[in-house]
């Protein structure tokens, strides 16, 4: 009889543990942690799938590209069957840091962080130090952090892109387009293309490289074709870009800047902005909205179109390209980003090292950084 009760007890415990392993928590709009069922573990014990409690910290839910990553990540984490919770940093580093500290206290044992502040390594280093002290694996993604931060903690990795690659690809795309369509783009016939550059954020690696190489590489192609280099539309602006002061890479910033510019720089004044280069699709779409307000880039037959180039290849940008309202974009692979991150999560599920099973990825030689390739999209 005692043997019977012992067997029954073991079965009951097994069923209880299996039920815990199927628990998932959904996105919270406030970023507050949901109550989850996560088994406690002894220090140093590797996490099994049913033990993972994952906190995913996004710099801002409002970012269109990040929304695409989040949608893909949710689906992949759910497919793994792990407990997870999304947190909205709302573009505020202090808020995100508090969320991470609270999550560790609440028993989250894997942190996936899209950091807010990229202007210095301090915020990322602080998070890495906190994770290391707690013994919690840490995956930074999308927004570049320094090698020193990643190398400071053996359970830390970064999943992102080659920051310079997008700038080079965009510059080549723009240069080739202008060589083929120079006379059409040159509205005032002065032999130069007047452009505006929308920069997402100061001191952000992606923004810096895209701002630099989109123009430099386009100019190289123009020079080879015997054409004049690009000319920033406002001679008084020595930086030769307009930056989103909020650091949010927002469409609204581009709308406001473009509306102000178009009030002075127009075809009637013979100084129209003839080309728009944006560091992301959100700002590209904001510029298009302003242009459409004065009758350009409508996509209708006979309407004039100012070439607009972005980065990310979000669905709305693809739709605008197909509708003839936008010219091209560089694809930052949201699904590929989420899939790569999930590979690392699955490694921990299986009790393997964080960077196991990454031979097929583009991994830096001297640091645990994985690079997801970009692509060109023109419709």
C-alpha positions, 0 to 999 in steps of 0.5 A: 500500500505504501508503495502505491501511495509513493508511486502516486505521489511521484506521478502527481509531482511529474504532472505538476512540473509539466504544467509549469513548463507550459506557462507563457506570459504575454506582452504588458503595455506598461512593461510590468512583470506578470506573475509566472510559474518558474521553478527555483534552481540551485546556484550554478545549475543549468536551466532546463526549458521549464525553468527559464523565465525570460525578460525581454527589454525593448528600448521603445515599443513605439519603434516600427522596426522594434515592433516587427522584432517583438512580433517575431520574438513573441512567436518564437519564444512561445514556440519554445514553450518558455515563460517570458515577459516583454518590457517597454523602456519607453526610450528612458534608460533609467526606466529600463534599468529599474525594470531589469533590476526588478526582474532579477529580483523577481526571479527572471533568469535570462535577460534579453536587452535592446538598450536605450542609451547608446551614447556611452558604454556606461548603461550597458556595462552597469546592466552587464555587471548586475547580471554577472553578480546575479549569475543571469545570462544576458543577451543584448540585441539590435543597438550596438554595445562595446566589445568591452561590455560583452567581454566583461561577462562570460554569459553575455552575447550581442545579436545585431548587424554590421553597423557600417553595412547598411550605410554602404548598401544604402550609399550604393543604392542611392548612387546607382539610382541617381546615375540612372535618373540624374536629369529627372531628379535634378529639378532645377537643372543646376547639375547638382542633387540637393539632399536632406539627411535625417539622422536618428540619434547622436552617438548611435553606431548605426546612425553614425555609419548610415549618415556617413556612408550613405553620402560618401558611397553615393558620391563615389559612384557619382564621381565615377560617372562624371557627376557632381557630389551630393549637396546638402540643401542648407548651406548654413548647416555644417553638420549636413544632417537633421537629428531627431533630438529625442533619439527616437528615430521618429516619423514625427521628427521628420515630418516637422523638419520636412515641413519647415524645410519645404516652407523655404526650399521649393520648386517655386524658389528654384531650390527644392530638396531633390533627395531624402536620405533617412536612417530608418523607414520611420523617418523616411515615411515622415518625410513622405507624409510632408511631401504628400502634403504639398502634392509630391510622392502621391504615387498617382500618374503624372505626380512628381516624386522626390526620391526617398530612401530608408533603412529597415524594410518594414511592411509599411515602407514596402507598401509605399515602394510598391505604390511608387511613393518611396524609392528604396530601403535597406532590409534589416531582417526582423525575423532573422534577428528574432530567430538568431536570439531564439537560437541562444535562448534554446541553447540555454533550454537544452543546458548548453553554453550560450554561444553553442550552435552558432557556427552557421552565423556571422560571429566576430572573431574576438567577442561573442557578437553575432551579425545578421546580414542586411539586404536591399529592397526596391520593390 
